[in-house]
């Protein structure tokens, strides 16, 4: 009696898998919050020093937007939520 070998099933490894790209958190300019308050929020939430927080605030003021953090989607969602709770207009975008 001869036993024939069972076929080997190999998984298809040619699948295109989208790599989880990082997300960016964007703060938008608004007519409500003062410049000093925006600097305060950036320092409080992200731990930026006064110079970095001021630079980002000025970018928001003059360019209309600034990227204040990046990372995985879950972190970006939390950062957006925290910014919203402080009255800033923030969105997320994929890099």
Chimera marker file (.cmm) of the C-alpha trace (Angstrom):
<marker_set name="trace">
<marker id="1" x="0.000" y="0.000" z="0.000" r="1" g="1" b="0" radius="0.5"/>
<marker id="2" x="1.375" y="3.369" z="-0.992" r="1" g="1" b="0" radius="0.5"/>
<marker id="3" x="0.333" y="6.619" z="0.582" r="1" g="1" b="0" radius="0.5"/>
<marker id="4" x="0.246" y="9.668" z="-1.603" r="1" g="1" b="0" radius="0.5"/>
<marker id="5" x="1.416" y="12.864" z="0.043" r="1" g="1" b="0" radius="0.5"/>
<marker id="6" x="-1.249" y="15.389" z="0.896" r="1" g="1" b="0" radius="0.5"/>
<marker id="7" x="-1.063" y="18.644" z="-1.015" r="1" g="1" b="0" radius="0.5"/>
<marker id="8" x="0.625" y="21.573" z="0.645" r="1" g="1" b="0" radius="0.5"/>
<marker id="9" x="-1.576" y="24.642" z="0.822" r="1" g="1" b="0" radius="0.5"/>
<marker id="10" x="0.418" y="27.827" z="0.800" r="1" g="1" b="0" radius="0.5"/>
<marker id="11" x="-1.203" y="31.092" z="1.745" r="1" g="1" b="0" radius="0.5"/>
<marker id="12" x="-1.318" y="33.786" z="-0.882" r="1" g="1" b="0" radius="0.5"/>
<marker id="13" x="1.287" y="36.270" z="0.278" r="1" g="1" b="0" radius="0.5"/>
<marker id="14" x="0.830" y="38.627" z="-2.642" r="1" g="1" b="0" radius="0.5"/>
<marker id="15" x="-2.033" y="40.452" z="-0.974" r="1" g="1" b="0" radius="0.5"/>
<marker id="16" x="-1.677" y="44.173" z="-0.891" r="1" g="1" b="0" radius="0.5"/>
<marker id="17" x="-1.921" y="45.162" z="2.724" r="1" g="1" b="0" radius="0.5"/>
<marker id="18" x="-2.228" y="48.795" z="3.556" r="1" g="1" b="0" radius="0.5"/>
<marker id="19" x="0.334" y="49.722" z="6.145" r="1" g="1" b="0" radius="0.5"/>
<marker id="20" x="-1.146" y="51.659" z="9.024" r="1" g="1" b="0" radius="0.5"/>
<marker id="21" x="0.131" y="55.099" z="8.202" r="1" g="1" b="0" radius="0.5"/>
<marker id="22" x="0.360" y="57.690" z="10.947" r="1" g="1" b="0" radius="0.5"/>
<marker id="23" x="-2.281" y="60.334" z="11.461" r="1" g="1" b="0" radius="0.5"/>
<marker id="24" x="-1.772" y="64.043" z="12.031" r="1" g="1" b="0" radius="0.5"/>
<marker id="25" x="-3.809" y="66.283" z="14.298" r="1" g="1" b="0" radius="0.5"/>
<marker id="26" x="-4.470" y="69.683" z="12.733" r="1" g="1" b="0" radius="0.5"/>
<marker id="27" x="-5.581" y="72.729" z="14.718" r="1" g="1" b="0" radius="0.5"/>
<marker id="28" x="-7.468" y="75.323" z="12.685" r="1" g="1" b="0" radius="0.5"/>
<marker id="29" x="-7.686" y="79.066" z="13.174" r="1" g="1" b="0" radius="0.5"/>
<marker id="30" x="-10.838" y="80.416" z="14.766" r="1" g="1" b="0" radius="0.5"/>
<marker id="31" x="-12.045" y="83.891" z="15.709" r="1" g="1" b="0" radius="0.5"/>
<marker id="32" x="-12.869" y="82.885" z="19.293" r="1" g="1" b="0" radius="0.5"/>
<marker id="33" x="-9.733" y="81.814" z="21.174" r="1" g="1" b="0" radius="0.5"/>
<marker id="34" x="-6.994" y="84.249" z="22.109" r="1" g="1" b="0" radius="0.5"/>
<marker id="35" x="-3.403" y="83.635" z="21.095" r="1" g="1" b="0" radius="0.5"/>
<marker id="36" x="-2.277" y="83.294" z="24.698" r="1" g="1" b="0" radius="0.5"/>
<marker id="37" x="-4.981" y="80.706" z="25.386" r="1" g="1" b="0" radius="0.5"/>
<marker id="38" x="-3.926" y="78.610" z="22.376" r="1" g="1" b="0" radius="0.5"/>
<marker id="39" x="-0.305" y="78.681" z="23.602" r="1" g="1" b="0" radius="0.5"/>
<marker id="40" x="-1.536" y="77.629" z="27.056" r="1" g="1" b="0" radius="0.5"/>
<marker id="41" x="-3.497" y="74.681" z="25.622" r="1" g="1" b="0" radius="0.5"/>
<marker id="42" x="-0.568" y="73.473" z="23.492" r="1" g="1" b="0" radius="0.5"/>
<marker id="43" x="1.718" y="73.601" z="26.531" r="1" g="1" b="0" radius="0.5"/>
<marker id="44" x="-0.784" y="71.884" z="28.800" r="1" g="1" b="0" radius="0.5"/>
<marker id="45" x="-1.876" y="69.095" z="26.444" r="1" g="1" b="0" radius="0.5"/>
<marker id="46" x="1.333" y="68.338" z="24.570" r="1" g="1" b="0" radius="0.5"/>
<marker id="47" x="4.043" y="69.533" z="26.949" r="1" g="1" b="0" radius="0.5"/>
<marker id="48" x="5.550" y="71.947" z="24.435" r="1" g="1" b="0" radius="0.5"/>
<marker id="49" x="7.847" y="74.635" z="25.764" r="1" g="1" b="0" radius="0.5"/>
<marker id="50" x="6.787" y="78.265" z="25.364" r="1" g="1" b="0" radius="0.5"/>
<marker id="51" x="8.809" y="78.749" z="22.164" r="1" g="1" b="0" radius="0.5"/>
<marker id="52" x="7.378" y="75.683" z="20.362" r="1" g="1" b="0" radius="0.5"/>
<marker id="53" x="3.816" y="76.405" z="21.530" r="1" g="1" b="0" radius="0.5"/>
<marker id="54" x="4.103" y="80.017" z="20.361" r="1" g="1" b="0" radius="0.5"/>
<marker id="55" x="5.523" y="78.931" z="17.006" r="1" g="1" b="0" radius="0.5"/>
<marker id="56" x="2.578" y="76.555" z="16.462" r="1" g="1" b="0" radius="0.5"/>
<marker id="57" x="0.070" y="79.196" z="17.548" r="1" g="1" b="0" radius="0.5"/>
<marker id="58" x="1.539" y="81.690" z="15.073" r="1" g="1" b="0" radius="0.5"/>
<marker id="59" x="1.341" y="79.072" z="12.334" r="1" g="1" b="0" radius="0.5"/>
<marker id="60" x="-2.340" y="78.573" z="13.160" r="1" g="1" b="0" radius="0.5"/>
<marker id="61" x="-2.890" y="82.340" z="13.186" r="1" g="1" b="0" radius="0.5"/>
<marker id="62" x="-1.084" y="83.199" z="9.947" r="1" g="1" b="0" radius="0.5"/>
<marker id="63" x="-1.431" y="79.987" z="7.880" r="1" g="1" b="0" radius="0.5"/>
<marker id="64" x="-4.866" y="79.028" z="9.174" r="1" g="1" b="0" radius="0.5"/>
<marker id="65" x="-3.704" y="75.643" z="10.475" r="1" g="1" b="0" radius="0.5"/>
<marker id="66" x="-0.868" y="73.790" z="12.175" r="1" g="1" b="0" radius="0.5"/>
<marker id="67" x="-0.036" y="70.146" z="12.795" r="1" g="1" b="0" radius="0.5"/>
<marker id="68" x="0.304" y="69.776" z="16.552" r="1" g="1" b="0" radius="0.5"/>
<marker id="69" x="0.723" y="66.013" z="16.954" r="1" g="1" b="0" radius="0.5"/>
<marker id="70" x="0.941" y="62.778" z="15.029" r="1" g="1" b="0" radius="0.5"/>
<marker id="71" x="0.895" y="59.053" z="15.629" r="1" g="1" b="0" radius="0.5"/>
<marker id="72" x="-1.461" y="56.100" z="15.441" r="1" g="1" b="0" radius="0.5"/>
<marker id="73" x="-5.139" y="56.721" z="14.862" r="1" g="1" b="0" radius="0.5"/>
<marker id="74" x="-6.136" y="56.050" z="18.470" r="1" g="1" b="0" radius="0.5"/>
<marker id="75" x="-3.676" y="58.656" z="19.787" r="1" g="1" b="0" radius="0.5"/>
<marker id="76" x="-4.819" y="61.204" z="17.190" r="1" g="1" b="0" radius="0.5"/>
<marker id="77" x="-8.444" y="60.634" z="18.196" r="1" g="1" b="0" radius="0.5"/>
<marker id="78" x="-7.601" y="61.245" z="21.848" r="1" g="1" b="0" radius="0.5"/>
<marker id="79" x="-5.618" y="64.382" z="21.005" r="1" g="1" b="0" radius="0.5"/>
<marker id="80" x="-8.527" y="65.741" z="18.906" r="1" g="1" b="0" radius="0.5"/>
<marker id="81" x="-10.967" y="64.994" z="21.708" r="1" g="1" b="0" radius="0.5"/>
<marker id="82" x="-8.791" y="66.818" z="24.245" r="1" g="1" b="0" radius="0.5"/>
<marker id="83" x="-8.410" y="69.843" z="21.945" r="1" g="1" b="0" radius="0.5"/>
<marker id="84" x="-12.178" y="69.956" z="21.396" r="1" g="1" b="0" radius="0.5"/>
<marker id="85" x="-12.702" y="69.873" z="25.177" r="1" g="1" b="0" radius="0.5"/>
<marker id="86" x="-10.501" y="72.967" z="25.406" r="1" g="1" b="0" radius="0.5"/>
<marker id="87" x="-12.528" y="74.779" z="22.739" r="1" g="1" b="0" radius="0.5"/>
<marker id="88" x="-10.086" y="74.460" z="19.839" r="1" g="1" b="0" radius="0.5"/>
<marker id="89" x="-11.114" y="73.358" z="16.364" r="1" g="1" b="0" radius="0.5"/>
<marker id="90" x="-9.089" y="70.253" z="15.473" r="1" g="1" b="0" radius="0.5"/>
<marker id="91" x="-9.303" y="67.521" z="12.859" r="1" g="1" b="0" radius="0.5"/>
<marker id="92" x="-7.314" y="64.432" z="11.899" r="1" g="1" b="0" radius="0.5"/>
<marker id="93" x="-5.780" y="63.536" z="8.570" r="1" g="1" b="0" radius="0.5"/>
<marker id="94" x="-3.772" y="60.599" z="7.271" r="1" g="1" b="0" radius="0.5"/>
<marker id="95" x="-0.167" y="61.224" z="6.378" r="1" g="1" b="0" radius="0.5"/>
<link id1="1" id2="2" r="1" g="1" b="0" radius="0.2"/>
<link id1="2" id2="3" r="1" g="1" b="0" radius="0.2"/>
<link id1="3" id2="4" r="1" g="1" b="0" radius="0.2"/>
<link id1="4" id2="5" r="1" g="1" b="0" radius="0.2"/>
<link id1="5" id2="6" r="1" g="1" b="0" radius="0.2"/>
<link id1="6" id2="7" r="1" g="1" b="0" radius="0.2"/>
<link id1="7" id2="8" r="1" g="1" b="0" radius="0.2"/>
<link id1="8" id2="9" r="1" g="1" b="0" radius="0.2"/>
<link id1="9" id2="10" r="1" g="1" b="0" radius="0.2"/>
<link id1="10" id2="11" r="1" g="1" b="0" radius="0.2"/>
<link id1="11" id2="12" r="1" g="1" b="0" radius="0.2"/>
<link id1="12" id2="13" r="1" g="1" b="0" radius="0.2"/>
<link id1="13" id2="14" r="1" g="1" b="0" radius="0.2"/>
<link id1="14" id2="15" r="1" g="1" b="0" radius="0.2"/>
<link id1="15" id2="16" r="1" g="1" b="0" radius="0.2"/>
<link id1="16" id2="17" r="1" g="1" b="0" radius="0.2"/>
<link id1="17" id2="18" r="1" g="1" b="0" radius="0.2"/>
<link id1="18" id2="19" r="1" g="1" b="0" radius="0.2"/>
<link id1="19" id2="20" r="1" g="1" b="0" radius="0.2"/>
<link id1="20" id2="21" r="1" g="1" b="0" radius="0.2"/>
<link id1="21" id2="22" r="1" g="1" b="0" radius="0.2"/>
<link id1="22" id2="23" r="1" g="1" b="0" radius="0.2"/>
<link id1="23" id2="24" r="1" g="1" b="0" radius="0.2"/>
<link id1="24" id2="25" r="1" g="1" b="0" radius="0.2"/>
<link id1="25" id2="26" r="1" g="1" b="0" radius="0.2"/>
<link id1="26" id2="27" r="1" g="1" b="0" radius="0.2"/>
<link id1="27" id2="28" r="1" g="1" b="0" radius="0.2"/>
<link id1="28" id2="29" r="1" g="1" b="0" radius="0.2"/>
<link id1="29" id2="30" r="1" g="1" b="0" radius="0.2"/>
<link id1="30" id2="31" r="1" g="1" b="0" radius="0.2"/>
<link id1="31" id2="32" r="1" g="1" b="0" radius="0.2"/>
<link id1="32" id2="33" r="1" g="1" b="0" radius="0.2"/>
<link id1="33" id2="34" r="1" g="1" b="0" radius="0.2"/>
<link id1="34" id2="35" r="1" g="1" b="0" radius="0.2"/>
<link id1="35" id2="36" r="1" g="1" b="0" radius="0.2"/>
<link id1="36" id2="37" r="1" g="1" b="0" radius="0.2"/>
<link id1="37" id2="38" r="1" g="1" b="0" radius="0.2"/>
<link id1="38" id2="39" r="1" g="1" b="0" radius="0.2"/>
<link id1="39" id2="40" r="1" g="1" b="0" radius="0.2"/>
<link id1="40" id2="41" r="1" g="1" b="0" radius="0.2"/>
<link id1="41" id2="42" r="1" g="1" b="0" radius="0.2"/>
<link id1="42" id2="43" r="1" g="1" b="0" radius="0.2"/>
<link id1="43" id2="44" r="1" g="1" b="0" radius="0.2"/>
<link id1="44" id2="45" r="1" g="1" b="0" radius="0.2"/>
<link id1="45" id2="46" r="1" g="1" b="0" radius="0.2"/>
<link id1="46" id2="47" r="1" g="1" b="0" radius="0.2"/>
<link id1="47" id2="48" r="1" g="1" b="0" radius="0.2"/>
<link id1="48" id2="49" r="1" g="1" b="0" radius="0.2"/>
<link id1="49" id2="50" r="1" g="1" b="0" radius="0.2"/>
<link id1="50" id2="51" r="1" g="1" b="0" radius="0.2"/>
<link id1="51" id2="52" r="1" g="1" b="0" radius="0.2"/>
<link id1="52" id2="53" r="1" g="1" b="0" radius="0.2"/>
<link id1="53" id2="54" r="1" g="1" b="0" radius="0.2"/>
<link id1="54" id2="55" r="1" g="1" b="0" radius="0.2"/>
<link id1="55" id2="56" r="1" g="1" b="0" radius="0.2"/>
<link id1="56" id2="57" r="1" g="1" b="0" radius="0.2"/>
<link id1="57" id2="58" r="1" g="1" b="0" radius="0.2"/>
<link id1="58" id2="59" r="1" g="1" b="0" radius="0.2"/>
<link id1="59" id2="60" r="1" g="1" b="0" radius="0.2"/>
<link id1="60" id2="61" r="1" g="1" b="0" radius="0.2"/>
<link id1="61" id2="62" r="1" g="1" b="0" radius="0.2"/>
<link id1="62" id2="63" r="1" g="1" b="0" radius="0.2"/>
<link id1="63" id2="64" r="1" g="1" b="0" radius="0.2"/>
<link id1="64" id2="65" r="1" g="1" b="0" radius="0.2"/>
<link id1="65" id2="66" r="1" g="1" b="0" radius="0.2"/>
<link id1="66" id2="67" r="1" g="1" b="0" radius="0.2"/>
<link id1="67" id2="68" r="1" g="1" b="0" radius="0.2"/>
<link id1="68" id2="69" r="1" g="1" b="0" radius="0.2"/>
<link id1="69" id2="70" r="1" g="1" b="0" radius="0.2"/>
<link id1="70" id2="71" r="1" g="1" b="0" radius="0.2"/>
<link id1="71" id2="72" r="1" g="1" b="0" radius="0.2"/>
<link id1="72" id2="73" r="1" g="1" b="0" radius="0.2"/>
<link id1="73" id2="74" r="1" g="1" b="0" radius="0.2"/>
<link id1="74" id2="75" r="1" g="1" b="0" radius="0.2"/>
<link id1="75" id2="76" r="1" g="1" b="0" radius="0.2"/>
<link id1="76" id2="77" r="1" g="1" b="0" radius="0.2"/>
<link id1="77" id2="78" r="1" g="1" b="0" radius="0.2"/>
<link id1="78" id2="79" r="1" g="1" b="0" radius="0.2"/>
<link id1="79" id2="80" r="1" g="1" b="0" radius="0.2"/>
<link id1="80" id2="81" r="1" g="1" b="0" radius="0.2"/>
<link id1="81" id2="82" r="1" g="1" b="0" radius="0.2"/>
<link id1="82" id2="83" r="1" g="1" b="0" radius="0.2"/>
<link id1="83" id2="84" r="1" g="1" b="0" radius="0.2"/>
<link id1="84" id2="85" r="1" g="1" b="0" radius="0.2"/>
<link id1="85" id2="86" r="1" g="1" b="0" radius="0.2"/>
<link id1="86" id2="87" r="1" g="1" b="0" radius="0.2"/>
<link id1="87" id2="88" r="1" g="1" b="0" radius="0.2"/>
<link id1="88" id2="89" r="1" g="1" b="0" radius="0.2"/>
<link id1="89" id2="90" r="1" g="1" b="0" radius="0.2"/>
<link id1="90" id2="91" r="1" g="1" b="0" radius="0.2"/>
<link id1="91" id2="92" r="1" g="1" b="0" radius="0.2"/>
<link id1="92" id2="93" r="1" g="1" b="0" radius="0.2"/>
<link id1="93" id2="94" r="1" g="1" b="0" radius="0.2"/>
<link id1="94" id2="95" r="1" g="1" b="0" radius="0.2"/>
</marker_set>
